[in-house]
Amino acid sequence: MNRVLLALTLALGLAASPALGQQFKVSEQQARQIAAERGVVNITEIEQDDGKWEIEGRDKDGRKIEIDVHGQSGEVVKFERD
């Protein structure tokens, strides 16, 4: 009985924490470089979420840029500039 409860607890814990099982091929440094290549000169926030790097920053003119970089391929899947 205890083994069943332990196995169930572990399974539920892993299911509730997708980041534990998710490996990004694109490193944070690579994501920063991809953002820089698209005009970001000052990154104000970078985080992993839902299989992608979400990057917020500013361009050389101070305009806000938001970029999402796919965590596996490095493809830019979102680019917004205010």
Residue pairs with C-beta under 8 A, 6 or more apart in sequence:
14 20
14 21
19 48
22 48
22 51
22 71
24 48
24 53
24 71
24 72
25 71
25 72
25 73
25 74
26 34
26 53
26 69
26 70
26 71
26 72
26 73
26 74
28 46
28 53
30 74
31 46
31 53
31 55
31 69
31 74
32 43
32 46
32 55
34 67
34 69
34 74
34 76
35 43
35 55
35 57
35 65
35 67
35 69
38 65
38 67
38 76
38 79
39 59
39 60
39 65
39 81
40 55
40 57
40 58
40 59
40 65
40 67
41 57
41 58
41 59
41 60
42 57
42 58
43 55
43 56
43 57
44 56
44 57
44 58
45 54
45 55
45 56
45 57
46 53
46 54
46 55
46 56
47 53
47 54
48 54
48 71
51 70
51 71
51 72
52 68
52 69
52 70
52 71
52 77
53 68
53 69
53 71
54 66
54 67
54 68
55 65
55 66
55 67
55 68
55 69
56 64
56 65
56 66
57 64
57 65
57 67
58 64
58 65
59 65
59 81
63 81
63 82
64 81
64 82
65 79
65 80
65 81
65 82
66 78
66 79
66 80
67 76
67 78
67 79
67 80
68 76
68 77
68 78
69 75
69 76
69 77
70 76
70 77
